[in-house]
Amino acid sequence: MIDFKEELRKFKPALEVDGIEEVIKSNEIKDMIDLLTHITRNLEIKSEGKE
């Protein structure tokens, strides 16, 4: 049988996980900025067409 307490005691998280988390967060922010920029440009184009 697996001794879960022993396995948990030996557990050490991978060092890359912290780095990946930061990259994902920064990419999410960049994606949101890209979306907002795209929406703003589309709204500007539509408003120019109505004038």
Secondary structure, DSSP 4 states (H G I P E B T S, - for coil): ---HHHHHHH----THHHHHHHHHHHHHHHHHHHHHHHHHHHHHHHHHHH-
